[in-house]
Amino acid sequence: MGSKWKKLKLAIGMNMCVFTPKTMDHSTSTSSINSATTFSGDISPSGDASGHQLTTPKPSPSGPRLSKSGSKSSKGMCAICLTMMKPGHGHAIFTAECSHTFHFHCITSNVKHGNRICPVCRAKWKEVPFQNPASSNASNDMSRINNRVSSRRGDSLATMPRRTPSQPAHVPEPAIFDDDESLDQHTATTQINNNAETDRSLINTMEIKTNPEVSAVSKSASHDNFAVLIHLKAPKRNITESSSPTSVQNSRAPIDLVTVLDVSGSMAGTKLALLKRAMSFVIQNLSSSDRLSVVAFSSTARRIFPLQRMTDTGRQQALQAVNSLSPSGGTNIAEGLRKGAKVFVDRRFKNPVGSIILLSDGQDTYTISRRPHIGTDYGALVPNSIQRNNGDGLHLPVHAFGFGIDHDATAMHSISEVSGGTFSFIEAEDVIQDAFAQCIGGLLSVVVQELQVEVSCIHPKLQFSSVKAGSYQTNLTANARTATIKVGDLYAEEERDFLATLNIPVDKSSNEMSLLIVKGVYRDSMTKEILGSEETSEVTIQRPSVARGQVVSIEVDRQRNRLRAAEAMAESRVKAELGNLSGAVSILENCQKALAETVSAKAGDRLCVALAAELKEMQERMANQRMYEQSGRAYVLSGLSSHSWQRATARGDSTESTSIVQAYQTPSMVDMVTRSQTFILGAPQLGLSAAKSFNYRKKEK
């Protein structure tokens, strides 16, 4: 409770503004340094979405603060970038019909995405400034515009030519998104050259370990479903304590990230404000080698920001684009994903890592309801170009975030499964930034790509009875003696565990039996080299005349428990969807009791403790149909996503130390979440949402 009260007290003194980072590019104007932008159409002028009065905090030493009061901005100060407006200093001034003034380049960047609301007083404008996009970033064009400015009143402020209501609200969207910013080839070449030797330290450092269920089986005995654990662990990022910021940035593969954001009417208020704040955190944690594009969707979808490098200028422009978002309309998830996929398909250049982040708080009423032949095939919401089994090698996982209690958890989970991404359930509104932080913490640390693991039987009488790899594609040869697991990308220090089972026959010919051999092949994300395991991992067991006192491996038992729990979750969900909540709860209870009797649980294994807590939480969320509809379904699906991919997802309050997500969090994820929680200006905790209040009431019981 102490940490939550701390967040609440912090919330009372915070305002709803997103801050543009200080620019270091001397080619940009002074007005683009130390700038901040306001939200549009999301929070009432005098307080939060619930009407509570917000107090004005003291100025922060890390940057200027922008008041959320409805009063006019300080005289002579632009309300968007918070720098002084002085005529004759190379910046045109725009005076709106509500009498508020702004730098012309600041306000045109804000309104070009369709926003027609004054950032200061929230008045709806009939006329907005219009600027030719071809000249929006050209200083010589700005000078020509300045020369055409007409004087107004005695304060030398000028009103720029205004677009009439008949003119289009949006800059026309190109038919082909081939306007992505070129990659920093110099930096890329430097990375490869500088890391040519240091990256050698990463070669073959990906761990492959194996553990048989028991170390020995009697010669005269057979053993059906004998389990062998295959454990993988990706290497660390090659960073030393003395590394400079540049070398740290160059120690990972850059990413192309597309965020597909729901801006439907239901996102109005605190939800959209927190989404903007979370996007600010994402933007400020991308490097100049990373590229970001933003797609917003409601009844339709629009790319509001092209795929652009996150240099100082790029960050500022991305923040302005995000801040221009305003809520309206319905929820067309399929159209948002189609446009997000188009950004990737049409791009001219390609960073090594690519991914889509999708967030929605509603249900797609355009694709599913209007095309009844789709039925429950939610995978149809995902364009073929980004489906993981399409064979074209695009490899674009969609990491889906269901926001609040009204989102379609089944659809969001299906989207993530079809594309190879994860599904997170954001129940408490104020943890959205932490959830995004955890996701990008992984995406910004990819060290292994296209990993494929081959497991082969050695003894001529052995065959696989099963290979359990969750959602990872597994192929068995016709004779069931070789299995291939397509793992794909791994984050730094990320681990994977697969369980293969065999039937051990009677064999009196030898005192030792070779069971399996495991090989791994992958692409290094920095050097692009195809690497293989020089030393293969071979599994052998002893075949004594009599095998006594055999102890089951805790490592194997732990993974059996994880798989057993995941299967119970899936079975209980089927029961719950059929309305049989008592049957669903019974399945979870029985699994919980069975886990408690296992070797690893009795040894106090952390994963087993977390699994037991998760099963109990699911039972509580299935107490009645209403509770299951509001949070139980999403919680179960997020859990299934996490276990099937062995990757951390957010569930409810993702910052809880006892949360199951800790089982799969990598050091990079933990570091990014910590940054989020200490990123005061970018992550205000705005009090207790209804969902979080529910969590408190439940815990108090």
N, C-alpha and C positions, 0 to 999 in steps of 0.2 A: 504493500500500500504506500510505503514511503516514496518510492520512485514515481508512482502515479500522482501523488499529491504534489510532488516536485514539478511534474509536467503541468499540472493544473495551475499552480501558482505562476509558472512561467507563462502559461497561456494568457492569463489575465492581462499581462503587460505587453502583449505582442500585438502588432498590427498586421493586416493582410496585404503585404506587398512583396513583390519579387525583385531581387536585386541583380542588376547587370554587373558582371565582374569588371574590376578595373582593367582597362586595356593596356597592353604594353607595346602595341604597335604604333610607332611614331608617325606612321602615315595616316592614322586616323585623326580626326579633329579632337580638340580638347573637350568638346561637348559630349563625345562618346566615351570619355573617361569618367569614372565615378558616377555612373548613371543608374537610375532605377526606373522601373516601369510599374504601372498600376494594373490591377485587375479590371476587367470590363464586364459589367453586368452580372456580378455574382454576389456581392455583399452590400447590404444596406449602408448608407453613408454614416450612420451613427453607431453601428455595432455589428455583431455577428448575425448569422442567418436566423437565429432564434430570438433576436431583438435585444439581447443583453448588451449593455453599454461596455465598450472597450476603452480602457484608459490609454493615454498616450505615453509610451515609454521614453526613457531618457535616450538621447542620441548614442548610438553604438560607436565605439572607436574604430570598428571595421568598415564603416561606411555610413552614408547619410540615410535617414529614415524618412519615409513619405507618410504624412498623416492621412488617415482615412476620414477625416472630418469632411463635411460637405462645404466648407468655406472656400473662398477663393484661394488660389495658390499665392505664395509670397510674391509681392510685387517685383516684376522683372525676372522671375524665375520660371523656367520651363517645368511644368508639372510632370513631364515624362522622364527627362534625363536629370532634373534637379540641378541644372547649371544656369548661370545668369544669361539673360537674353539682352545683348547690347547691340544696338544698331551699328552697322559699319564694321562688324567683326566677321564678315563672311558668311553669316547665317540669316536666311530669310525668316521673318516672323509671321505666324498665322494667328489671326484673331477670330475665334469662333463666334457664332451668332449668340451664344450665351455669355459672351464677353471674356472668356478665358483665353489666354494666349499660350502658344507653344512654338518651339522651333519648327519650321516648316518640314524639315526632313524627318523630325521625330514623329509628328502627327501623321504624315503621309504613310510612313511605315506601319503605323498603328491601324489606319483606316483602310489600307489597301486590301486587307483580308476580310473586309465586310463589316467591321465594327463602326457603328454610327452613333456611339454614345460618348459623351464627354467624360474623360477619365477623372475629372475633378468633381463636377456637380451631378453627373449621371443624366444630364439632359439629352434627349434624343435629337440629333441634328437632322435637319432636312437637307442641308447642303454640307458637303465635306470637301476638303482639299484634294485635288487630283494632280498626280505627277506622272509623267511618261516613264514607264518602267525602264525603258532603254537608257534613260539618263539619270535614274535615281541615285546612282552611286558615283556619278562623275562630277568632280569638283568644278570643272569649267562650265558645265551646264547649270550648276547651282549659282555660279557667279552671274550667268546671264539672267537667271530668274531673279536674283537679287536686284539687278539693274532695272527690272520691269516692275519692281514693287512700288505701289502708290502709297503716299503718306496718309496717315489717318490720325486725326486729332492732333494734339500738341505734343504727344509723348513719343512721336516718331515710330510707333508701332504700325505695322502694315498688314493689310488683309490680302492674302494671295488669291489668285483666280480660283473660283469655286466651281465644282462640278455640279451641273444641274441635276435635278432628280431623275431626269430621263436617261442619264448616262449610267452605264453598268456599275454595280456596286463592287464587283471584283475585277481584278486584273485577269484577262482571259487566261485560262489554263491551257498549256500546250497539249497537243494531241499525243505527242511522244515525250516521255520524261527522259530525254537524252541531254538534259542541261545540268547533269551532275557535275560538281566541281572536280577538276582533275586531281589525281593523287599527288602528294609531295614526293616526286620521283627522286629528288636529291636526298631527302631524308631516308627514303626507302633504300636507296643504294648505299647510303652511309650505314644504315642499320645492318645490312647484309655484310658489308665489308668489315665493319667494326666488330661484328659478332661472329665472324667466320671461324675464329679460334675459340672464343669463349663459349659459343654454342656447342662446341665439341664436348663440353662437360655435360651437356644434357643427353648426348647420344647414349642410348641403352641404359639410362638411369630410370626409365619407367619400370617399376617393380612388377614382377610376375611371380607370385608365390602360390603354392598348392598345399592343401591339407587333406589327408584321407580321414575318413570317419574314425577309424581305429588303425593302429599301426600294424596289427597282425591278425590273420585269420587262419585257423587250423587247417592243415593239409586235407584232412578228411571231411571238412565242413564246407558248405556253400553259404553264400551270403547274398540274398536278393536286395536290390535297391541300395547297394553300397554307395554312400555319398562321398564325393570328392569336391572340395571347395577350391575354386579358382579365384584368386585375389589379385586385383590390379590396383596400382597406385601411380598416378601421373607425377612427373618430376616437378620440383619447385621452379618458380621463376628465378632466373639467374640475376639476382640482385644482392649487392653487398651493402654494408652499412655506409660505406664511403661513396656509394653511387650518387652521381649528380641527378637532378630532376630529369635532364634529357636522357641519361642512360637508363633511368627507371622507366621512362616512357618507351624507350626503344627496346625494353626487355620483354615486350609482349607484342602480339600481332594486333594491328589496328582493325577496327570494326566499322562496318556499315550498318547503322541502326535506324530502323523506321518505327516510329511510334504511331499507332493507330488509336486515336482517342475519341471516346464518346462525348459529344457535346449536346446531347438531346436535352429537352426541357427538364427532365428529371435530374439533370446534373447541376441545376441552378443552385446558387448559394454556396454553402460550405464545401460541398463536394468538388465543384469546379475550382474553387479557391485553393483547396488542398492539392488538387491535381496539378494546378499551375506551379504551386510551390514544389511539388515532387519533381516536375519536369525541370524546374530551375536547378534542382540538385543534380539531376542527370546531366544536364547541359554543362554545368560547371565542373563535372568530373570526367568529361571526355577530353581527349588531348587533340592537338592540332592535326594529328594523323588520322583521327577518327572522323567519320562523316555521319551526319544526322539528317533525317527528313521527318517531317511531321504531317500526318494525315488526320483530319478531323471529320467525323461523320455524325449525322443525325438522321434526317429523312433521306439525305443524299450524302455523298462524301466529296471531300475536296482536299487536294494536297496544298497545305498552306505554307509549306517551307520545303524547298528542293533539297536534294542530297548534297550537303555542303560541309566542308571541313570546319571543325570546331576550333578555328583560330580565335583570337580575341574579337575580331570583327564578326566572325561567324557566330560566336556565342551570343554577342549582343543582338544580332539580327534574329537568331533563333528565339531568344527571350522575348523580343518584341512580337514575333509571330505568335508565340504561345499566349502572351498577355492579351492579344487581340481576340482570343476566343470568347464567344458568348453563347449561352445555351438557347436552344430552340428546337422544335420539331420532334420527330420520332426516333426510332433506333434501327438503323440499317447496317447491321454488322457485316453482312456479306459484301455490300458495296464498299465499306471501309477496307476490308481485307483485299478486295479486288484492286483497289487503288494502291494499297500498300505494296502488294505483289508487283504491280506495274512499275513502281519505282525501281525495284530490283531488276525486273526483266528488261527495262528500257535503258538502264544505266550504261554509260560508255566504259567506265572504269570499275574496278572491283577490288575492294579490300579483302584480305584473307578470311576474315570472319564476318558473317552476316546474320542478322536476326531481326525479328519483329516483336515488338511489345504491344499487346492489345489490351485495352481497358474498356469495360462497359459496365453500366449499372442496370441495364434493362434487357429486354427480350427482343430479338429480331422479329418484327411483325410484318416485314416486307417480303422476305424470301420464303420462310416456312409456311406462313398462313396463305400466301398468294399462290404457292405452288404445292398443292396438297399431295401431289404424287411423290414428293420427296419423303413424306411421312416423317419417320424419326431419323432419317439419314442426315444428321447434323453435319457430317463430314462434307456435305454438299456446299456448306458455307465457305469452305476453304478452296481457293483457286487451285486448279491442277498444277500450276507452275510451282507451287510451294509445298505440295504434298510429298512426304518423305519417300514414298515408293514410286514416284513418277519416272525415275530412271534417268533424268536429265542432269543430275548432279548439282542442283541448285542449293540444296542443304540449307533451308531457311526455317528454322524452328520458330513457331509462334508461341511466345510465353504469354499466356492469357491470364488476366486479372479480373475476377468477378468482384464488383464493388457493391457492397450493401446487401440487403436481404431480398431485393426484387430482381436481381440479375438471373439469367438463365444458366444455371450451373452446368446442366447437362450439355448445352450447346458449347459453352466455353471449354469444358473438359474435352469434348469431342474434337474441337478445333485444335487444341494443344496436342492431343494424341495423334491425329492425322498428320500433323506437321512435324512431330518429333519434339515438341516443346513441353512446358510444364503448365499446370493450372494452379493458381493461387487464389484463395478466398480471403478477401479483405473485408472482414466483418466490422471492425472498428475503423471508422473513417480516418482517424488521425495517425494510422500506421501505414498509410499508402506510401509515404516517402521511404520508410524503412523497407517495405516490400520491394519497391523499385530498386533501392540500394542493394539489397541482397541479390537481386537478379543481375544487375549490371556488374556487381562485384565478381560474379562468375564469368560473365561475357567478356569482361576486360582482362581476363587472366587465362585465356585459352592457350595451352601449350602443346596439346596433342590433337591432331585432326585425322579423320578417316581411319581410326583405329579398327583393326579387324583381328580377332582372336581365333586361332585354329586349334582345336583339341582333337587329338587322334588316339585311338586305342593301340596299344603295343602288343599285348598278348593276343595270339591268334584266336582264342576262344571268347574274347570280350566283345560286347556290343553295348551301345548306350541304350538305357531304358528311358531316360529323359534328360533334357538339359533345360534347366529353369533359369531364364534370363530376363524375366519381366517383359517389358515392351520392346526390348531390343530384338531385332530380326535374327532368328536362328535357323540355319539350314543344316539338315542331316543328310548324309549321302545315303544312297539306296541300301547299302549294307549296314547302315547305322554304326559305322566304325569311325567316322569323322564328322565333327560338328564345327560349323563356322558361325561366330557371333559378330555381327556388325555393331560396334560400339559407337563409332563416330568421334565427336569432339570430347575432350576432357579438359576441365579447368585445372589450374595448378594445384597439385596435391590432392586432387579428387580421387576417390576410391570407388571401385566396382567389385561386387562379389557375385559369382555365378555358381550354381550347384549342379554338378553332373552326377547322375546315378547309373550304376552298372550292376549286373548280376555276376558275382564272383563264383566261378565253378569250383568243384573239387579238383585239386591238382596235387598229386603226390610226387611229382617229378623234380621239384626244386624246393629249396628253403626260402626262396624269394620270388616275388612275382612283380613284373613291371606292368603297370596299369595304363597310364596316360602320358602323353607328352604335349606340352602347351607352347605355342609360338604366338608372338604378336608382331604385327606390321602396322606402321602408322607414318603420317607425314608430320615433320616438325613444322610448327606454325610460323616460325621465324625464317628458317633457312629454306623451307619448301622441300627439303630432302626426304626421300622415303627411307625410313629406318626400320630395321628389324632386330629382333632379340638375338644377340650373338650366342648367348647361353640360353638354351631352352630349359623349361622347367619340367622335370620328369617325376612322376609319382610312382613309388614302389611300396609294397607292403611285405612283411615277413610271413612265411608259411611254415610255422613250426608244427611239430607233431601235435602239441597241445598248446592252445593259446589261453592263458589264464590272466585274470585281473586286468582286462582291457578297459581303458577309460575312454569314453567318447570325447572327441575333441570339442572344446568349448567354442572354437571358431566355427566349426561345422554346425554345432547345435544352435548357435546364435542365428545363423542364416536360415536354418530350418524354421526357427521361431518367426523370423521376419516374413518368410514366405507363407507360413501358416496363418499369421495375422492378416496379411494382405488378402489371402483367399477368403478368410472369414469376413473381412470388410466387403469384398465383392459379393459374397453370398447374401450377407445381411442387406445390402443395398437392393438386391433383386427382390427380397421379401418386402422391404419397405416400399418399393415402388408399386407393389401389388396391394399395398394397404395393410399388410400383415406386420405391424410394428412389433407386436409381442414376439413373433417368430424371429424377426430381425435381431431384437435385443437378446433373445435366447442364444442365437448363434455367437454373438459377441461375448456373452457371459461364459459360454462353454469354452471358447477359445482362450479367454483370460484365465480360466481355471487350469486348462491344460498347460499353458505357458508357465504357470507358477510351479508346476511339478518338474520342469526340465532342469537339466544340469546347469545351464548357463544362468537361468533365473535364480536358482538357489545359490549360485556363486555371486549374485548381486550385479550381474552384467548390466551396464548402463543402457544398452539398446533394449534389453528385455524390460527394464523398468519403464523406459519411455513408451514401449509398445503397450504395456499394461495400462499406463495412464491414458494413452490415446484410445484404446478400446473402451475404457470407462467413460471418457468424454463423449464418444459416439453414442453410447447407451443413453446418456443423459439428454443428448440432442434428438433422441428418438422417443422421448417420453410421450409425445402426442403428435398428431398429424400436423398441427400448426407449427410446432417447433421444428419438425423435420423439414417442412416446406421452407421455412425461413432461414434455417442455418444447418440443419442436419445433413441434407443432401450435399450442399456445397462443401461442408467439412469432410464428409466421407470421400467425395470425389477428389478433393485436394490431397487427401491422404493417399488414395490410390495412385494418383499422379506421382507423388513423391516417392512411394515405394517401388512403383514399376520402373521409374527411371533412376532411382537411387540418387535423387537430387533434391535439394532443399526447396520447399515451397512455403508460402506464407499462409497461415491459418489463424483467423481471428486476430489476436495480438501477437504479431510475429516477433516481438522483442522479449517475450516471456522466456526466462532462462530455462524453465522446465519444459519448454515446447519441444515436440518431436522433431521440429526442423533442425535442431542442433545436431541430430544424428548424421545429417548429410551436409552441413555447412562446411565450406572450405575456409582456410585462413583468409583468403581474399574477400570472401563474402562477409566474414566477421569484421574485417577491417572496414569495409564499405558501410556496413550497418552502423558501426561505431562512429564513423564520420557523419552519417546521417543524424544520429542522436546528439551529436555535439555541434551540428551545423545550425546554430541558433537562428540566424536570420533566414535560413532556408527551410526550417522545419518547425514552425510553431505548433504546439499541441493545443488545440482550440477547445479544450474541455471535453466532457464525456458525451459521446454520441449515444443514441438510443441503444445501438448494438453493444457498446462497451458497458453501458449501464446494466444491460442484461447480464453481461459477464460477471459484474460485481455482485448482482443479486444472487446469481447462481452459486458463486463461490461462498457467499455469506451463509447460504443454506447448508 
